[in-house]
Amino acid sequence: MKRSRFTEEQIIGMLKEHEAGTKTAEICRKHGISEATFYNYKAKYSGLEVSDARRLKALEEENAKLKKLLAEQMLDNAVLKDLASKKMVTPAAKRRAVAHAMQAHGVSERRACSILTIDRSSVRYRSTRPDDAVVRERMRAVAAVRRRFGYRRLQIMLAREGLAMNHKKFRRLYREERLQVRRRGGRKRALGTRSPILLPGGPNQRWSLDFLSDAFADGRRFRVLAVVDDFTRECLGLVADTSLSGLRVTRELDAIMACRGRPMSCVSDNGTELTSSAVLRWCQATGVEWQYIAPGKPQQNAFIESFNGRLRDECLNETLFTSLRHARQVLDAWRRDYNTIRPHSALKGMTPTDFAKHTTRRLQSEGATLPVALTANNGHQSTSGLQL
C-alpha cells in the first residue's frame, strides 16, 4: 500500500480547519492535494482524534502482518503437502526437492530450504567426483552376460581388466546402476542340525557326485551328472543324457581318471544309480573308497550341493535347451568358464584352475607327498586344463 506523505496529525489538522469554516478548495490548494484525496481523508479520519488515528494505523499494520503470516503459512503447507510423498534421505534427493519447490511454487532457495529444513550448503554443493562412465559401461556389459553375478564377482572381473577400485565405491555404482540380482524363490525347507564338513587337504583326495534334472523346449526330460573336486572346487565333468545308469557313471569316472588320476574317495547320496552293483564292482577294481551320506541329509554333501545351485542358477535356468547336443555344448562351455574364468568366493576370488596350480606349486616347493592324482596321471591333461 502506498504510504501517505502526511501524518495522522496533519490530516486531522486539515479536517479541523474544514470544520472551522475554511473552504475545501482553499485547504486543497494550501496543502497541495486534490479534492478526492481530501474527501478520502474525511471518510477515513472524520470524527477521530490524533490518538484514535494512531490506534487505527497500528491495527491496520498488525492486520497486514497477520495476513502476510497467514499467506506464508499456507504456502509452506502447500509445499510440504506437495513433497510429503517424496523420500528425502540422500543429498541428491534433497536437492531435487528444493528445485521442485522453487519451480512449482515460485519460492526462493532460502525459503525452500527453510520450509524443508535442509542446509543450503548441501543444496549448493556440486560434486567433484568423476562420472566413472567407463566403469559403469563395463559393469553393465559384464552384468548383461553374467546375469547371476553379484557385485563381488563383478568387481573381480573388472579388476582383471585393470578397473580396480574400493569395494564400497563399486557397490555404490552397482546399486546406482540397479544391477542387483533378484533372488529366485524356492520351496521352504525344514532346518535341522548340520555337522561341519571336513575340508580335504589336497587335490583328488575327495570327489563329490550328484545328479540334476532339466527339460528340453519340447518338454522331454534329461539328466546331468556333476563331478566336483572338493578341495580345488574344479568341475571335473558334466555329463548330460536322457538316462544315466550306474554303468554309465563308472565309464565317465574312468574317463576322468584317465586324464586326472585316481581319487582317494568319492562321496554321493543314496541314489539307485550310485548304489548299483556296477559302482560297487568299480570301487573294488580301482580301490577307491565310496562314501554315502545319510538319507535326507544333503548338507553332508555340501560341496556338490553348492555347485548344483550355481549350475542351475547361472546355466540351466538361463538357457532354453533345444536338443541333447545343444545341452552338451552349453554345459561344456559353462564348465570351462567355471574352471578358468569365473571367480570363486571360497577361493578368495581365484578360479579353481588357478587355485589348483597354486596348490601344486606349493606342495612341490614344500616337498610334500603329492596326492594320488599327481602321481597317477602319467602327464595327461586334466579336464579343467591343468597339467598335473
Salt bridges, closest charged atoms under 4 A:
GLU8 OE2 - LYS57 NZ 3.65
GLU9 OE2 - ARG54 NH2 2.24
GLU17 OE2 - LYS30 NZ 3.48
GLU17 OE1 - HIS31 NE2 3.79
GLU49 OE2 - LYS16 NZ 3.69
ASP52 OD1 - ARG55 NH2 2.15
GLU60 OE2 - LYS44 NZ 3.43
ASP76 OD1 - ARG111 NH2 2.89
ASP82 OD2 - HIS100 NE2 2.76
ASP82 OD2 - HIS105 NE2 3.20
GLU109 OE2 - ARG120 NH2 3.62
GLU109 OE2 - ARG124 NE 2.72
ASP132 OD1 - LYS169 NZ 3.35
GLU161 OE2 - ARG138 NH2 2.63
GLU176 OE1 - ARG136 NH2 2.60
GLU176 OE2 - ARG172 NH1 3.29
GLU177 OE2 - ARG136 NH1 2.72
GLU177 OE1 - ARG140 NH1 2.92
ASP218 OD2 - ARG220 NE 3.05
ASP229 OD2 - ARG260 NH2 3.05
ASP230 OD2 - ARG206 NE 2.64
GLU234 OE1 - ARG260 NH2 2.78
ASP241 OD2 - ARG248 NH1 2.66
ASP241 OD2 - ARG328 NH2 3.43
GLU252 OE2 - ARG248 NE 2.94
GLU273 OE2 - ARG223 NH1 2.39
ASP313 OD1 - ARG148 NE 2.77
ASP313 OD1 - ARG184 NH1 2.31
GLU314 OE2 - ARG342 NH2 2.80
GLU318 OE1 - ARG147 NH2 2.08
GLU318 OE2 - ARG184 NH2 2.81
ASP332 OD1 - ARG335 NH2 3.47
ASP332 OD2 - ARG336 NH1 2.15
ASP337 OD1 - ARG146 NH2 2.37
GLU366 OE1 - ARG362 NH1 3.82
